[in-house]
């Protein structure tokens, strides 16, 4: 067989400030008297294609064999480099680029011969601590357009979630455009903007101060915010309505390690929802407001007779991401309202007692028809034990929610099946409900 040289990084990407390890393998069918074998790592950045606008971040060579003999078969050498903590993340999204390459070289004399191979390297600037979002509220100069962003610190691939408020009165729908754009500052204080994502939202007609939720998925290939020796990349969200505009500065952070991220994970939850789509579920096209809770995105829905089921990712202000499920049914006619209770509330406020001690301690129940509500709840409490914790229950809705973290992998099909069962059985003809009890 011919002599071959291969080079492999030990991990898919390396962290700025951390070690970079490589393995070089030489396969040959004859002995080779090598003059030198080495691995070289080069990281360089630039603002333009001109040589004078390029800077070398790292250029190191590690000799793994010096004037030795490579035996027949497969021989592996390893090398470790230290990446500077100031190294920007690699990307090739012009203007501005950061490129890292590793090269393995085997050279011999008498007769002279050289074998080499090159491998692209990915460097990420990964935070060692949690990413804590900061809510951002911005208004246009006249105050007629306002944008409320759940967080202006976002991780690459994370959904962008918020609200917008349009104050002027309108008799027709008002189209509002949102643009996710980057600004690259180049040498000589030159700046170049680049549009990465655009989305249009419709504000319904009406009187003053209409509030509309919005959400969209950030492209997964965005370069994060950073500052390097040759250029700087900043991010902004630009919202434009008729005669009004708002610009919200953003900080976009490189992809996080799962164990260091707080309150994110909509991408993983969205992947868990995808298997439901071929089985009677459909994706919800726009963000959904959950009163007193937050915004639901992404989400899927399903009609089950006269009932509707929704499952999705719940984004609440300054709270970690949660899994949220809701079943909407025809009205029970009981005037029912069930909310989580507290020891203080239980001490001073009387409510409808169901007769199940743990339930009566955890939830506060009120109803117009107290006897009917108690009978209905007593018949159903045992049927909900396989679902996430209950967060709200009234004549037309049952809502369930629990925490969901970044990197969590879960099959949501059992949950979907349980919700379908509840939707089919719950309603005005359910046990203990209204005139049917």
C-alpha positions in Angstrom: 0.0 0.0 0.0 1.2 3.6 -0.5 2.3 5.6 2.4 -0.4 7.9 3.8 -0.5 10.5 6.5 -3.8 11.4 8.3 -4.5 14.0 11.0 -7.4 14.1 13.4 -8.3 16.6 16.2 -9.3 14.8 19.4 -12.5 16.9 19.8 -14.9 18.5 17.2 -13.8 21.9 18.4 -11.3 23.5 20.8 -11.9 26.2 23.3 -10.0 29.5 23.3 -7.7 29.4 26.3 -7.6 25.6 26.3 -5.5 22.8 24.9 -5.7 21.6 21.3 -4.7 18.0 20.8 -4.1 16.2 17.5 -3.3 12.7 16.5 -1.2 12.0 13.4 -1.2 8.5 11.9 1.3 7.2 9.3 0.4 4.1 7.4 3.1 2.5 5.2 4.1 -0.8 3.7 7.9 -0.2 4.0 10.3 1.3 6.5 10.8 5.0 6.2 13.9 6.8 7.5 12.4 10.2 8.2 14.4 13.4 8.5 11.5 15.1 10.4 7.8 14.6 11.2 5.8 17.4 12.8 2.4 18.9 13.3 1.9 22.7 12.8 -1.1 24.7 14.0 -1.7 28.2 12.5 -4.5 30.6 13.5 -4.8 33.9 11.7 -7.4 36.5 11.3 -8.1 39.4 8.9 -10.4 42.2 8.1 -10.0 42.0 4.3 -8.1 39.9 1.8 -5.1 42.2 1.8 -2.0 40.7 3.4 -1.4 43.9 5.5 -4.8 43.5 7.1 -4.0 40.0 8.5 -2.7 39.1 12.0 -1.3 35.8 13.2 -2.9 34.6 16.4 -0.8 31.4 16.8 1.8 29.7 14.7 3.5 26.8 16.5 5.2 23.6 15.3 5.5 20.4 17.4 8.1 17.9 16.2 6.9 14.3 16.8 9.8 12.4 15.2 13.4 13.6 14.5 15.8 11.5 12.4 14.1 8.2 13.2 12.6 5.1 11.4 8.9 4.6 10.8 8.2 0.9 10.9 5.9 -1.0 8.6 2.2 -0.7 9.5 0.4 2.1 11.4 2.2 4.5 13.6 0.5 7.2 15.6 2.0 10.4 17.1 0.2 13.1 19.2 0.8 16.8 19.8 -0.8 19.3 22.1 -0.9 23.1 21.6 -2.2 25.9 23.9 -4.7 28.2 22.2 -4.5 31.8 23.5 -7.5 32.9 25.7 -7.8 36.0 23.5 -8.3 33.9 20.3 -11.6 34.9 18.5 -13.9 32.2 17.3 -13.2 30.8 13.9 -15.5 31.8 11.0 -15.4 32.8 7.4 -18.3 35.2 7.1 -16.8 38.2 5.3 -16.0 40.9 6.0 -13.7 39.7 8.6 -12.5 36.1 9.1 -10.7 33.9 11.6 -9.1 30.7 10.2 -7.3 27.9 11.9 -5.6 25.0 10.2 -3.4 22.1 11.4 -0.9 20.5 9.1 0.9 17.1 9.5 4.2 16.8 7.6 6.5 13.8 7.2 9.8 14.4 5.3 12.7 12.1 4.4 16.0 12.4 2.6 17.8 10.1 0.1 15.8 10.4 -1.9 13.9 13.4 -0.8 10.1 12.8 -0.2 7.4 14.7 1.6 3.9 13.6 2.8 1.5 16.1 4.3 -2.2 16.6 5.0 -4.1 19.7 6.2 -7.1 19.8 8.6 -9.4 22.7 9.3 -9.8 23.5 13.0 -12.8 25.0 14.8 -12.1 27.3 17.8 -14.9 28.5 20.0 -14.9 31.1 22.7 -17.0 29.2 25.3 -18.1 30.8 28.6 -17.2 29.0 31.8 -20.2 30.4 33.6 -23.9 30.5 33.1 -25.5 32.8 30.5 -27.9 35.0 32.4 -30.3 37.0 30.1 -30.9 40.7 30.6 -34.3 42.0 29.6 -34.2 44.9 27.1 -37.0 47.5 26.5 -36.5 50.1 23.8 -38.8 52.8 22.3 -38.6 54.7 19.1 -37.8 58.4 19.3 -41.5 59.4 19.3 -42.5 56.5 21.6 -45.1 55.1 19.2 -43.2 51.8 18.7 -41.8 49.9 21.6 -39.9 46.6 21.7 -39.6 44.4 24.8 -37.0 41.7 24.3 -36.9 38.8 26.8 -33.1 38.9 26.7 -30.5 40.8 24.8 -27.9 38.2 25.6 -28.5 35.2 23.3 -26.7 32.0 22.5 -26.2 31.0 18.8 -29.2 29.0 17.7 -31.4 30.2 20.6 -34.9 31.6 19.7 -35.3 35.3 19.9 -38.5 36.1 21.9 -40.3 39.3 22.8 -43.2 41.7 22.4 -43.8 44.8 20.4 -46.3 47.5 21.1 -47.8 49.8 18.4 -49.5 52.9 19.8 -51.1 54.7 16.8 -54.7 54.0 16.0 -55.2 52.1 12.8 -58.1 50.7 10.8 -56.1 48.1 9.1 -53.2 45.7 9.8 -49.9 47.3 10.2 -46.8 45.5 8.9 -43.7 45.6 11.1 -40.4 44.3 9.9 -37.7 42.8 12.2 -34.1 42.4 11.0 -31.3 40.6 12.7 -28.1 42.3 11.4 -24.4 42.4 12.2 -22.1 45.4 12.0 -18.4 44.7 11.4 -16.0 47.5 12.3 -12.9 47.3 10.1 -9.6 49.1 10.2 -9.8 52.9 9.8 -13.2 53.0 11.6 -14.9 51.7 8.6 -18.1 49.7 9.2 -20.1 47.3 7.1 -23.6 46.0 8.0 -24.8 42.5 7.0 -28.4 41.3 7.1 -28.8 37.7 8.5 -32.5 37.3 9.1 -35.7 39.2 8.3 -39.2 38.5 9.6 -42.5 40.4 9.1 -45.2 40.6 11.8 -48.7 42.0 11.5 -50.2 44.3 14.1 -54.0 44.0 14.1 -56.2 47.1 13.6 -57.6 48.8 16.7 -57.2 51.7 19.1 -54.1 52.6 21.0 -51.4 50.3 22.4 -51.8 46.9 20.7 -49.3 44.4 22.0 -48.1 41.5 19.7 -45.8 38.6 20.8 -43.2 37.6 18.4 -40.5 34.9 18.1 -38.2 33.5 15.5 -35.3 31.0 15.5 -31.8 32.5 15.2 -29.8 31.0 12.4 -27.4 28.3 13.8 -24.4 29.5 11.7 -24.1 33.0 13.1 -20.7 34.2 14.2 -20.9 35.4 17.8 -20.1 38.9 19.1 -16.4 39.4 19.5 -13.5 41.9 19.3 -10.2 40.9 17.7 -7.0 42.6 16.6 -8.3 43.1 13.1 -12.0 43.7 13.4 -15.0 43.7 15.7 -18.5 42.2 15.2 -21.6 43.6 16.9 -25.2 42.5 16.6 -28.5 44.4 16.6 -32.2 43.8 16.2 -33.8 46.5 14.0 -37.6 46.8 14.2 -39.3 49.1 11.6 -43.0 50.1 11.3 -44.6 52.9 9.2 -42.5 56.0 10.0 -41.0 54.4 13.2 -37.9 52.3 14.0 -36.2 50.8 17.1 -32.7 49.4 17.3 -31.9 47.0 20.1 -28.2 46.1 20.7 -27.6 42.4 21.2 -24.8 40.3 22.5 -24.7 36.9 20.8 -22.6 34.3 22.6 -20.8 31.3 21.1 -22.5 27.9 21.4 -22.4 26.9 25.1 -21.5 23.6 26.7 -24.7 22.0 28.0 -23.6 22.0 31.7 -22.9 25.8 31.7 -26.2 27.1 30.3 -29.1 28.4 32.3 -32.6 28.7 30.9 -32.0 27.7 27.3 -32.9 24.6 25.3 -35.7 25.5 22.9 -33.7 23.9 20.1 -33.7 20.6 22.0 -37.3 20.9 22.9 -38.2 21.7 19.3 -36.4 18.5 18.2 -38.5 16.6 20.7 -41.7 18.1 19.2 -40.7 17.2 15.6 -41.6 13.4 15.9 -45.2 14.4 16.7 -45.7 16.2 13.3 -46.4 13.0 11.2 -49.0 11.9 13.8 -51.8 14.5 13.6 -49.9 17.4 15.0 -48.9 20.6 13.2 -46.4 23.4 14.0 -47.7 26.6 15.4 -46.5 29.3 12.9 -46.3 32.2 15.3 -45.5 32.9 19.0 -48.5 32.4 21.3 -49.1 34.5 24.5 -49.9 32.5 27.6 -51.5 35.0 29.9 -49.6 35.5 33.2 -47.0 33.0 32.1 -45.1 34.2 29.0 -44.6 33.3 25.3 -44.9 29.9 23.8 -42.3 29.1 21.0 -41.7 26.8 19.4 -44.9 24.8 19.7 -47.1 22.2 18.1 -50.9 21.8 18.2 -53.6 19.3 17.5 -57.4 19.3 17.3 -59.1 16.5 19.1 -62.8 16.7 18.5 -64.0 20.0 20.0 -60.8 20.3 22.0 -57.3 21.7 21.2 -54.0 20.6 22.5 -50.8 22.7 22.5 -47.3 21.6 23.6 -44.3 24.0 23.4 -41.4 25.9 25.0 -42.5 28.6 27.5 -40.4 31.7 27.7 -41.0 33.8 30.8 -39.3 37.0 31.9 -36.0 36.1 33.7 -37.0 32.5 34.2 -35.5 29.3 32.8 -37.1 27.6 29.9 -40.1 25.4 30.7 -42.1 22.7 28.9 -45.7 23.8 28.7 -48.8 21.8 27.7 -52.4 23.1 27.4 -55.7 21.4 26.7 -58.6 23.7 25.7 -62.1 22.1 25.9 -65.7 23.3 25.7 -66.8 25.0 28.8 -67.7 22.9 31.9 -70.1 25.6 33.1 -68.9 25.4 36.7 -67.1 28.8 37.1 -64.0 26.7 38.0 -60.7 28.3 38.8 -57.7 26.2 40.1 -54.3 27.8 40.8 -51.3 26.6 42.8 -51.6 27.6 46.5 -49.2 28.5 49.3 -49.1 27.9 53.0 -50.0 31.5 53.7 -52.9 31.5 51.3 -54.2 28.2 52.8 -54.0 29.8 56.2 -56.1 32.9 55.5 -58.3 32.0 52.4 -61.0 29.3 52.4 -61.7 27.4 49.2 -63.4 24.3 47.8 -62.1 21.2 49.5 -61.9 18.1 47.3 -61.1 15.6 50.1 -57.7 14.7 48.9 -55.3 16.0 51.5 -52.2 16.5 49.3 -54.3 18.2 46.5 -56.1 20.5 48.9 -52.8 21.6 50.3 -51.2 22.3 46.9 -54.0 24.0 45.0 -56.6 26.7 45.7 -60.0 26.0 44.1 -62.9 28.4 43.6 -66.1 27.8 41.6 -69.6 29.1 41.1 -71.0 25.6 41.5 -68.9 24.3 44.4 -70.5 20.9 44.7 -70.1 20.3 41.0 -66.5 21.5 41.0 -65.6 19.2 43.9 -67.2 16.2 42.2 -65.5 16.9 38.9 -62.1 17.4 40.5 -62.4 14.3 42.6 -63.2 12.3 39.5 -60.2 13.7 37.6 -57.3 14.2 40.1 -56.2 10.6 39.8 -56.2 10.8 35.9 -53.6 13.6 35.8 -50.8 12.0 37.8 -48.8 11.0 34.7 -48.7 14.6 33.4 -46.4 17.5 34.4 -47.4 19.6 37.4 -50.7 21.4 37.0 -50.3 25.2 36.8 -53.9 26.3 35.9 -57.4 24.8 35.5 -60.6 26.5 34.7 -63.8 25.8 32.7 -62.0 25.7 29.4 -58.3 25.0 30.0 -56.0 22.6 31.8 -52.3 23.8 31.7 -49.3 21.8 32.8 -45.6 22.9 33.0 -42.2 21.8 34.2 -38.6 22.9 33.8 -36.7 21.9 30.7 -32.9 22.4 30.4 -30.4 22.8 27.5 -29.2 19.4 26.1 -32.1 17.5 27.5 -33.2 14.6 25.3 -36.8 13.4 25.7 -39.4 11.5 23.7 -42.5 13.7 24.1 -44.8 11.1 22.4 -46.0 9.6 25.7 -46.9 13.0 27.0 -48.8 13.8 23.8 -50.7 10.5 24.1 -51.7 11.4 27.7 -52.9 14.8 26.6 -55.0 13.3 23.8 -56.6 11.0 26.3 -57.5 13.9 28.6 -58.8 16.0 25.7 -61.1 13.2 24.6 -62.6 12.6 28.1 -62.6 16.1 29.5 -65.4 18.5 28.8 -69.0 19.3 29.7 -69.9 15.6 29.7 -67.0 14.6 31.9 -67.8 13.0 35.3 -69.2 15.6 37.7 -69.4 18.4 35.2 -72.3 20.8 35.0 -75.8 19.4 34.5 -74.3 15.9 33.7 -73.1 15.1 37.2 
